[in-house]
Amino acid sequence: FNVFPNPNSGQFELEVLTEDAGEVSILITDLLGRTVLTQTQNINSNQRISIDMQSFTAGQYILKAEMYGQVYVKKVVLVK
C-alpha cells in the first residue's frame, strides 16, 4: 500500500499493490482516534483508490487499510 502525494491538500490516492481481487476497507482517524472517514471498495489486482478529504481541517491523520485480514497503517498529512 502506498499513499501519494503525501503531504497533500486533501485529494490523494491509495495505491493497492496486489495480484488478487478483493475488498479493501479504509478507515481514517484523526490523532485523537476519532473516525473521520470510512470507505470500502472492491478492487481487481493493482489499483489506485482516490480519496477526497478536501473539506477536512489541515493536520495529520491515520489511514488504516485492511485486506485479507492484514492491516496496513500510513500517516497522511493535509496541508492547506
N, CA, C and O atoms as a DFTB+ gen file, in Angstrom:
320 C
 N C O
     1  1       0.843      -1.180       0.000
     2  2       0.000       0.000       0.000
     3  2       0.887       1.241       0.000
     4  3       1.875       1.309       0.731
     5  1       0.529       2.209      -0.818
     6  2       1.232       3.489      -0.857
     7  2       0.201       4.609      -0.870
     8  3      -0.886       4.458      -1.428
     9  1       0.550       5.740      -0.248
    10  2      -0.291       6.925      -0.244
    11  2       0.491       8.034      -0.939
    12  3       1.634       8.312      -0.576
    13  1      -0.123       8.666      -1.935
    14  2       0.561       9.768      -2.599
    15  2      -0.452      10.720      -3.212
    16  3      -1.548      10.279      -3.555
    17  1      -0.144      12.004      -3.368
    18  2       1.020      12.608      -2.719
    19  2       0.800      12.718      -1.219
    20  3      -0.337      12.729      -0.746
    21  1       1.867      12.798      -0.497
    22  2       1.788      12.915       0.961
    23  2       3.018      13.693       1.420
    24  3       4.130      13.172       1.335
    25  1       2.852      14.924       1.902
    26  2       1.597      15.619       2.243
    27  2       0.799      16.018       0.997
    28  3       1.312      16.034      -0.122
    29  1      -0.486      16.341       1.241
    30  2      -1.391      16.721       0.161
    31  2      -2.385      17.754       0.667
    32  3      -2.413      18.088       1.851
    33  1      -3.204      18.254      -0.261
    34  2      -4.192      19.277       0.093
    35  2      -5.580      18.683       0.331
    36  3      -6.567      19.415       0.397
    37  1      -5.655      17.364       0.459
    38  2      -6.934      16.716       0.727
    39  2      -7.379      15.786      -0.380
    40  3      -8.343      15.040      -0.210
    41  1      -6.705      15.817      -1.492
    42  2      -7.004      14.921      -2.607
    43  2      -5.785      14.029      -2.805
    44  3      -4.716      14.507      -3.186
    45  1      -5.946      12.727      -2.545
    46  2      -4.810      11.825      -2.682
    47  2      -5.286      10.447      -3.095
    48  3      -6.487      10.180      -3.148
    49  1      -4.333       9.574      -3.387
    50  2      -4.660       8.228      -3.831
    51  2      -3.998       7.198      -2.938
    52  3      -2.889       7.394      -2.440
    53  1      -4.704       6.102      -2.749
    54  2      -4.178       4.939      -2.060
    55  2      -3.912       3.896      -3.139
    56  3      -4.834       3.424      -3.804
    57  1      -2.646       3.547      -3.303
    58  2      -2.275       2.555      -4.302
    59  2      -2.211       1.189      -3.629
    60  3      -1.470       0.990      -2.667
    61  1      -2.996       0.257      -4.149
    62  2      -3.038      -1.095      -3.602
    63  2      -2.279      -2.004      -4.563
    64  3      -2.672      -2.181      -5.716
    65  1      -1.190      -2.573      -4.068
    66  2      -0.359      -3.442      -4.896
    67  2      -0.610      -4.892      -4.500
    68  3      -0.083      -5.375      -3.498
    69  1      -1.416      -5.570      -5.292
    70  2      -1.740      -6.968      -5.045
    71  2      -2.071      -7.634      -6.370
    72  3      -2.494      -6.968      -7.315
    73  1      -1.884      -8.915      -6.442
    74  2      -2.220      -9.649      -7.659
    75  2      -3.613     -10.250      -7.568
    76  3      -4.113     -10.824      -8.536
    77  1      -4.243     -10.118      -6.400
    78  2      -5.554     -10.735      -6.176
    79  2      -6.654      -9.683      -6.145
    80  3      -6.431      -8.542      -5.739
    81  1      -7.822     -10.078      -6.571
    82  2      -9.001      -9.225      -6.432
    83  2      -9.531      -9.388      -5.017
    84  3      -9.335     -10.428      -4.388
    85  1     -10.201      -8.362      -4.521
    86  2     -10.764      -8.455      -3.185
    87  2     -11.356      -7.146      -2.729
    88  3     -11.512      -6.209      -3.513
    89  1     -11.685      -7.089      -1.453
    90  2     -12.306      -5.905      -0.869
    91  2     -11.320      -5.228       0.073
    92  3     -10.701      -5.878       0.916
    93  1     -11.181      -3.919      -0.081
    94  2     -10.314      -3.117       0.786
    95  2     -11.207      -2.248       1.662
    96  3     -12.062      -1.519       1.159
    97  1     -11.003      -2.329       2.977
    98  2     -11.710      -1.462       3.921
    99  2     -10.747      -0.371       4.371
   100  3      -9.635      -0.652       4.819
   101  1     -11.190       0.877       4.247
   102  2     -10.352       2.020       4.594
   103  2     -10.987       2.758       5.761
   104  3     -12.180       3.061       5.742
   105  1     -10.192       3.041       6.763
   106  2     -10.627       3.788       7.936
   107  2      -9.617       4.903       8.166
   108  3      -8.419       4.645       8.278
   109  1     -10.093       6.136       8.238
   110  2      -9.214       7.271       8.503
   111  2      -9.653       7.909       9.809
   112  3     -10.829       8.221       9.998
   113  1      -8.686       8.099      10.715
   114  2      -8.964       8.709      12.015
   115  2      -8.074       9.934      12.202
   116  3      -7.031      10.072      11.564
   117  1      -8.517      10.820      13.098
   118  2      -7.639      11.921      13.491
   119  2      -6.685      11.402      14.560
   120  3      -6.756      10.230      14.930
   121  1      -5.799      12.251      15.060
   122  2      -4.801      11.796      16.025
   123  2      -5.393      11.486      17.395
   124  3      -4.715      10.908      18.244
   125  1      -6.656      11.864      17.621
   126  2      -7.333      11.527      18.869
   127  2      -8.090      10.206      18.751
   128  3      -8.739       9.769      19.702
   129  1      -8.004       9.568      17.572
   130  2      -8.657       8.282      17.377
   131  2     -10.093       8.363      16.909
   132  3     -10.770       7.339      16.811
   133  1     -10.571       9.562      16.619
   134  2     -11.948       9.717      16.136
   135  2     -12.026       9.381      14.650
   136  3     -11.220       9.872      13.859
   137  1     -12.975       8.560      14.275
   138  2     -13.150       8.188      12.873
   139  2     -13.669       9.383      12.091
   140  3     -14.669       9.990      12.476
   141  1     -12.998       9.726      10.994
   142  2     -13.427      10.853      10.163
   143  2     -13.888      10.392       8.779
   144  3     -14.585      11.129       8.082
   145  1     -13.500       9.174       8.377
   146  2     -13.901       8.693       7.062
   147  2     -13.782       7.172       7.019
   148  3     -12.793       6.607       7.488
   149  1     -14.787       6.515       6.458
   150  2     -14.713       5.072       6.208
   151  2     -15.133       4.830       4.770
   152  3     -15.976       5.538       4.219
   153  1     -14.528       3.821       4.181
   154  2     -14.813       3.524       2.780
   155  2     -14.458       2.066       2.524
   156  3     -13.465       1.564       3.049
   157  1     -15.255       1.399       1.731
   158  2     -14.971       0.027       1.325
   159  2     -15.051      -0.027      -0.187
   160  3     -15.967       0.525      -0.796
   161  1     -14.072      -0.705      -0.789
   162  2     -14.056      -0.756      -2.245
   163  2     -13.543      -2.114      -2.720
   164  3     -12.580      -2.658      -2.178
   165  1     -14.205      -2.642      -3.737
   166  2     -13.737      -3.868      -4.377
   167  2     -12.684      -3.490      -5.414
   168  3     -12.855      -2.535      -6.171
   169  1     -11.598      -4.252      -5.435
   170  2     -10.538      -3.969      -6.397
   171  2     -10.188      -5.228      -7.180
   172  3     -10.466      -6.350      -6.754
   173  1      -9.582      -5.011      -8.316
   174  2      -9.063      -6.091      -9.161
   175  2      -7.567      -5.869      -9.308
   176  3      -7.145      -4.963     -10.027
   177  1      -6.779      -6.663      -8.654
   178  2      -5.311      -6.581      -8.645
   179  2      -4.833      -5.157      -8.372
   180  3      -5.501      -4.415      -7.652
   181  1      -3.698      -4.765      -8.928
   182  2      -3.122      -3.442      -8.639
   183  2      -4.095      -2.341      -9.043
   184  3      -4.563      -2.296     -10.181
   185  1      -4.391      -1.458      -8.100
   186  2      -5.371      -0.409      -8.368
   187  2      -5.114       0.792      -7.474
   188  3      -4.544       0.662      -6.391
   189  1      -5.536       1.959      -7.933
   190  2      -5.458       3.191      -7.139
   191  2      -6.865       3.606      -6.738
   192  3      -7.787       3.613      -7.552
   193  1      -7.007       3.953      -5.458
   194  2      -8.291       4.399      -4.921
   195  2      -8.163       5.879      -4.594
   196  3      -7.310       6.266      -3.795
   197  1      -9.003       6.712      -5.205
   198  2      -8.984       8.154      -4.931
   199  2      -9.721       8.443      -3.633
   200  3     -10.804       7.911      -3.389
   201  1      -9.125       9.293      -2.802
   202  2      -9.731       9.682      -1.533
   203  2      -9.793      11.200      -1.487
   204  3      -8.799      11.879      -1.744
   205  1     -10.965      11.729      -1.160
   206  2     -11.188      13.173      -1.116
   207  2     -11.415      13.614       0.322
   208  3     -12.436      13.290       0.929
   209  1     -10.450      14.358       0.862
   210  2     -10.569      14.923       2.209
   211  2     -10.402      16.445       2.167
   212  3      -9.951      17.052       3.138
   213  1     -10.767      17.054       1.042
   214  2     -10.557      18.491       0.871
   215  2     -11.356      19.327       1.857
   216  3     -10.973      20.458       2.153
   217  1     -12.458      18.796       2.372
   218  2     -13.277      19.558       3.320
   219  2     -12.783      19.392       4.763
   220  3     -13.357      19.979       5.680
   221  1     -11.735      18.606       4.970
   222  2     -11.209      18.360       6.311
   223  2     -10.178      19.412       6.697
   224  3      -9.575      20.053       5.837
   225  1      -9.986      19.581       7.994
   226  2      -9.021      20.517       8.533
   227  2      -7.604      20.027       8.268
   228  3      -7.338      18.826       8.296
   229  1      -6.697      20.966       8.011
   230  2      -5.289      20.612       7.833
   231  2      -4.777      19.920       9.090
   232  3      -5.202      20.248      10.198
   233  1      -3.881      18.978       8.925
   234  2      -3.311      18.276      10.062
   235  2      -2.906      16.867       9.687
   236  3      -2.828      16.527       8.507
   237  1      -2.650      16.055      10.687
   238  2      -2.220      14.681      10.478
   239  2      -3.370      13.718      10.753
   240  3      -4.149      13.905      11.688
   241  1      -3.456      12.701       9.932
   242  2      -4.484      11.680      10.054
   243  2      -3.826      10.309       9.922
   244  3      -2.728      10.188       9.379
   245  1      -4.502       9.289      10.419
   246  2      -4.016       7.924      10.312
   247  2      -4.952       7.157       9.378
   248  3      -6.159       7.098       9.612
   249  1      -4.392       6.574       8.326
   250  2      -5.153       5.776       7.375
   251  2      -4.857       4.312       7.650
   252  3      -3.700       3.892       7.672
   253  1      -5.913       3.543       7.860
   254  2      -5.777       2.097       8.047
   255  2      -6.519       1.417       6.909
   256  3      -7.709       1.655       6.701
   257  1      -5.817       0.577       6.182
   258  2      -6.415      -0.170       5.087
   259  2      -6.315      -1.648       5.424
   260  3      -5.244      -2.136       5.785
   261  1      -7.429      -2.360       5.307
   262  2      -7.447      -3.788       5.625
   263  2      -7.876      -4.586       4.410
   264  3      -8.865      -4.273       3.747
   265  1      -7.095      -5.638       4.135
   266  2      -7.418      -6.530       3.029
   267  2      -6.915      -7.921       3.393
   268  3      -5.761      -8.078       3.791
   269  1      -7.765      -8.923       3.260
   270  2      -7.428     -10.310       3.595
   271  2      -6.954     -10.466       5.035
   272  3      -6.093     -11.299       5.317
   273  1      -7.509      -9.673       5.945
   274  2      -7.152      -9.783       7.357
   275  2      -5.855      -9.090       7.734
   276  3      -5.483      -9.078       8.908
   277  1      -5.160      -8.511       6.763
   278  2      -3.935      -7.767       7.048
   279  2      -4.260      -6.283       7.101
   280  3      -4.997      -5.767       6.261
   281  1      -3.698      -5.597       8.104
   282  2      -3.947      -4.169       8.285
   283  2      -2.674      -3.403       7.964
   284  3      -1.597      -3.731       8.461
   285  1      -2.807      -2.385       7.135
   286  2      -1.703      -1.513       6.763
   287  2      -2.019      -0.129       7.294
   288  3      -3.148       0.344       7.161
   289  1      -1.033       0.528       7.896
   290  2      -1.246       1.828       8.524
   291  2      -0.280       2.838       7.913
   292  3       0.915       2.572       7.787
   293  1      -0.810       3.995       7.537
   294  2       0.003       5.081       6.988
   295  2      -0.445       6.404       7.608
   296  3      -1.632       6.602       7.869
   297  1       0.492       7.290       7.838
   298  2       0.165       8.641       8.291
   299  2      -0.073       9.500       7.054
   300  3       0.708       9.456       6.103
   301  1      -1.157      10.284       7.069
   302  2      -1.494      11.177       5.973
   303  2      -1.459      12.600       6.511
   304  3      -2.036      12.883       7.561
   305  1      -0.780      13.504       5.791
   306  2      -0.659      14.891       6.221
   307  2      -1.410      15.773       5.238
   308  3      -1.120      15.764       4.042
   309  1      -2.389      16.546       5.746
   310  2      -3.133      17.501       4.938
   311  2      -2.600      18.897       5.224
   312  3      -2.500      19.314       6.379
   313  1      -2.265      19.603       4.172
   314  2      -1.824      21.000       4.274
   315  2      -2.763      21.848       3.442
   316  3      -3.224      21.423       2.383
   317  1      -3.040      23.027       3.916
   318  2      -3.959      23.931       3.187
   319  2      -3.244      25.214       2.814
   320  3      -3.842      26.097       2.199
